[in-house]
Amino acid sequence: MALTIVSRKQWGAKAPRRVTKRKPSDLSGVAVHWFGKPSAAASHAGCAALLRGAQNTHMAPGGLGTKDGANDIGYNHAVCPHGVAFELRGFGVQTGANGNASANEQYAAIVYMAGTGDTLTDEAAAVLAELIRMWQAQGAGPLVKPHQFFVQTSCPGPDLLKWIGLKPPPWHGKKAAGAAPVADETPAWLMDFVLWRLTQNADPKLRPKTLPKKVPNSAWEAAALVEQMAGVMGPQQPFLDWVEWRRRGMKKEERPRTVPRKIPTSWPGALERLEQSFGGGASHPKTKATAKSKGEAAPVATTAMTPQTALLSPPRSTQAALQRYLLARKHGTYSDAEVRDIVKKYVTTAKAVALDPLLVVSQMVLETGGLTSHWSQPPRRNPAGIGVTGAPGAGLSFASWDDAVRAHTGRLLAYVLPKGKGNAAQRALIEEALTVRPLPANRRGCAPTLEGLAGTWATDKGYAGKIARVANEMSAA
């Protein structure tokens, strides 16, 4: 289709403060957005004014996440529900709308001029497809991604997400006569393998189901090359934004959109190494003001958890953070209210005997798969594999989570404290727990730090590191 694009002059755009050139041939593809707010104009007569309002918002202080305002309206082109295309920054200019520097450098941005409750019209869909083809004709790469591919956002809304995912893609035109198709030799599972190796530490429990039983050598080489490239590239904007957010107290309302919903397990360790190198040691979890607003004492200042982290400590995270972590994931047959109550019991019980609730709950999460394992479900309610040996039926069951939490916490405390040590409350809880299941004498006091649990509580030599990783993810929730 022949497409006419309304010029900047025609819709009344202000002059940009500055223009950063970027050739379409340097791009990986196009990112698709919507306004979200505001909604679509009631009639086409209001579309130009809608764009002028968006430009004013973007160029005002704070616009597009800048201090003094963006250089221009953020997108390259716009399409209204009435099937009309608008030039914004236009071809050959770098966008400012994709959420981080890398995404802005690699993708153009097209916005659908609509918001919550608006549908994608057939007229707009046809024009969007043609605009994408025009970018590709000028040299842009084949990728078309929703805005939420780059940052945490609902943009570009449900209709456009479905449209982008259609097969074949709506922007693919008819093949020229006699044109030979380009073979796509990249297996669909390859990047699943790379992500699993590099971001999930090749955890067997998280192994993607898409992977072949025997992964070919070429896939291992690809993962090694990606890891090498990541090392050369160094820290990227999402990691740096996360570090800064932690230093500001991790207020939920200030969470940067660039920070992924699930914090990579490598980030806390990377931050700890940076602080050791530069003498940082800043406090990270919730600020005192944030904790008090929810009726909790503020957690102590801490760096990332490691196998050398001591189990006896004031809380290093909040009850709310522990609950958020579990509620954001599958938790078996337990309701949200039951999960909150289980976490509350852990926090109360652990604090009473000077154990850090973060580490106790992290062990429970690791042992039970976040309350999804067979042994953790009613009527067993076994929170830490107590008495589970692998033999058929071997393992303890608990009548209530009060009993389960006390048995787990007291048993863990027995690993921390040598026999006869501790205050009256600690000794009483240990005695209660060891009445449920005795503990060999050589286990008493063997684990003042997480490291002591590896090879004792569990045969897995990496057990302490796994608890630490869960704790770091949980404290960042």
Phi, psi and omega in degrees: 000141176281125187247126174261130182250126178293127184284166177301317180299320183293326179265000172086034181290146170282157177292142178290153175288324181204150180237127174254114182287144177206113183293138175305327181291348177272356187264151174279337181166212188232138173257140182250133183235172161221171179287323187073291167228129004280171174283178180295152176294147182297328177216167182298336180298337181264001186290320179297318178296325178298318178292320179297321177295319178296319179296317178299318180296316182294326185270354177281158178309131183091349183296136182054032176076014180264160179285311186258359181109150181287164180288337185193177169304144195287329191270166176273319180217161176227154174227128179266163181299345182272004175084031180242136179261145181234140171278125175250262171285331175085183178290147174080009179235137181290137177285169173230015192254352192276353170108335175207165188299318182297315180295323178293326180283336188256344186223141166284169182227126175241131182247136171271124189279067182208173183214199184305128179093345178274146179260162174275116181281156177298323180297316181292320181300319180295320181288320176303314180299319181291321177298318178298317178299322180295319177298316180294324177296332179272002173117354180296149180294175189277354187283137173230115187236144172288155180306323183291353173295332186259326185218168177285109180194158174274353181295134016257026178088164189296320183295315181290327176299316178295319182296316180296328182274000181297147176236125354290159181302139183299336182272358176282120179276180177289143180288141177294149182303131177080358182288132180274133179294147177275123182292133177257100187266357181282118180294146184298334185273353189301311183288333172300319179295314181298314180298318180297316180295317191264331184250345181241013175056030178054036179298120182304328180292337183256009182301124182300138180291343182284344187288144173291159182301317177245115181280127182293158182302325182298327178290321176297320178296320179297317179297319180295321180291319178297318178298320178297316179296319179297323178294322179289322182293325180080186183302136180255171187303318179303318178296315181295321177295322178296317179300314181295320179297318177298319181294333179275357176109001175058041176291133186303319183289347180256004183300122181296144179294337181287341183283125182295156181300320178251117183290126178303142184296339182282339187295310180303319178295321178296319179295319180299318180295321178296318181292323177294324181289321187252005176072037185284275180070029181285157177281146186242312187295190188309144178287164180301319181298318181295316181295316183296329181296340179250013175078021180245152170288148181293140176290158180288156175294139183203157170260190183296149177287144177222171176301339180272004181288134180285142179281327177279114183188150168301161183304133178261358177211176182259158175301320181298321179294319179297319179294317180301318181300310182291321182291337180281357183233167176299139181223046173062219183273000185281138176285166177301320180295321179293321178298313179302319182291321178298314179297318179300319179298317179299313182298314181297314183292315182293316180299325182295338181242017172072015171276147177285117180302329180303316183285324179294314180293324179298320177296317178301316180298316180296315184291328187251003184062038181070040179070029178249349185288161179302313185290339181275346184279153173300145007268010186280309177054037179272114190271353187208030179065028183292119180079000180278116184246350185101342176289147182305123177080354183284128180146150182273150172240152183233139184291335182210164177286339172300311180295318184296314182295318181293322179293317180293310184296317179294322179293317178298320180296327178294328175292331183279317188254131173298157181301132179088351180268164177100167179276181186299317182294320179294314181296323181293319181291322177297314180300317179299315182292321183281346171289325178293315176209119181298162180233131178305145184301326183286356177269340183294124176074014184277351187226065172295336174238167180305326184304327182290347180278340180286122182087356179240294174295318179228151180285342182295119180291340178265012186301315183296317180297325179291319176298317180299319180295317177299316181299319179293320177295318184293318182291341178268358185292000000 
